[in-house]
Amino acid sequence: MGNFYTDTIQTDPRFTQITRCADITLLEPVMRAAVNSLIVGARGAGISLMVFETYRSQQRQQQLFAAGASKLRTVGVHHYGLACDIVFDVGGEPSWKGDFTVLRDLANNHGLVWGGDWGEPGKPHTFRDMDHVQRVDVSDQYNLFRGEWYPDENYNPLALPTIGQ
């Protein structure tokens, strides 16, 4: 039995593309629903957001790393359809100007981990990705990357304990 990554992403013709992908159909279904709800909820609060990037190939990640646009040499959770970069929508154009802490509350309200909150409680991680949300707890990423685990529809990255504990 497969999962969204093996059944959908690995078979998609964009699996190795080097251009940015903002197609929400390449987000795992629970992640996709959470992102859609987050954006609709923000709009209801007068905040206009847009999906900037969903799926990211290993080839694109290496290109971003080489250009200094990313601190990660190999792609993370984006590669598995479980992460999304969300930015402000200013007249239909992406913008990184603004306070991204608004994304923290929206992400948490929709069962997602915000990239500005990585680390232990009270001790933030030195790498902060303010426009990033994901449906995997940092402690579970190792098992995801090794191909030993993929979240099912009931997985909640905000619940403790996680599978890695």
N, C-alpha and C positions, 0 to 999 in steps of 0.2 A: 504494500500500500504506500502510495506516495504522499506528497504534501504540496502545497502551493508552489514552493520553490522548485521541486523536481518536476511537477506536472505542468506548470505554467511558465515560470521564468526560464528554466533551462531550455525549454523548447521554443522560446520566443526568438524571432530573428534578430532582435535587438540585444541579445545576450552579450555580445562582444562590442557593441557600438561605443564610439568614443565621444559622441555628442550628448549633451544634457537631455535627460528624459523626465518629463513632468506628467507622464501618463498615469493617472491614478488606477487604471486597470491592472497595473503591475504592482499594486500594493495588495498584500494578502487581504482577503475579504473583511476580517474584523478590523484590521488597521485602516483599510479604505473607509469603512463606515465611521470609524472614530475621527479620521481626518475630515471627512465631509461634515460631520456633526460639529466639530471644532470650528470650522470655517463659518458654518451657518450660525452657530452660537456667537461667534465674534461679530458677525454682521448685525445680529440682533442687539449687540451692545455698542453698535456704532463704529466697530473696528473692521476695516477692510483688509483681508488677508488673501494670499494666493499660494497655491502649491508651486514651488520653484523646481524641486527635483525629487523624484521618487526613486526608481531603480537606477543603480549605478554599476556599470561593469568594472571588472578588474582593470581592463585596459584604460578606461576613463580615469579611474582612481590613480593609476600610475602616472597618467598625463597630468592630472591636477597636482600630484605630489612633486613631480619634476618642475612644474611651473611655480611652485611655492604657494599654491592656492589651498593646499591641504597639508596637515601635519602627519597624516596617515599614508604610509606607503601602499598598504593593501586595503582594499575596501572593507568596510564593516557591514553594519546591519542593512544599509541601503541595498546591498547586493542580494538580499534575501526577501525583498518586498516588505520589509518590516520597519522601514524608516522613511522619513519625509522631511525635506527642508521647506519651511513655510515662511514667507516674507510678507511685508506690507504691500498692499496693492494701491499704488498711487496713479490714478488715471489709466489703469490697465497695464502699468509698468511695474516691475519688481523694485522694491526699495528696502534697503537695510538700515534706513534712518528711522530711528524711533526706539522706544523702550521695549525690548524683547521680553522683559520679565512678565509682560501680559500673557505671553505664550505659556509661561510656567503654570499659571492657574487654569488656563484653557486645557492644556495637555493633561494635567492631573484630573480635571473634571471629566475627561474622556478616557481615562485609563492608560495614558501614555506617559512615558518618561521624557522629560525635557532635557535637552543637551546642556543647559546651564546648571543642572542639578547633579551632575555625575559626581560620585565620591561618597564618602561616608557622611551620615547626618552630622551637621555642624562642621564638616571639614570638606569643603568643595574641592573637586579635582582641579588640577592645574590646567587641564585642557577643557575649555568650555566652548560649546557650539550652540550659540544663542538661537539660531533659527531652526534647530533640529529637534524633531520628536521621533520617538521610536516605541515599538511595542515589545521590547525585550529589556529586562533588567540587566544592568552591566554585569552582574555576577553570573548570568546565564549565557553571555555572549560566547565564552570559550567553547561550550558544548555545541552551540549553533555553528560556529566556525569550523569545528571538527566534523560536522555532519552527524553528530550523535543525537541531536534533538532539534525539533522544530515545534513552535508553540501550537497547541490546539486552540479551538475556539473558546475554551473556558480559561485559558491562561490569563493571569492578571499580573503584569510586571510590577504593580504597586503593592501587591500582597506579599506578606512575609510568612513563612520562609519561602525562598525561591528554590528552584530545582537544584541549584548549585550549592545549597547549604545543607 
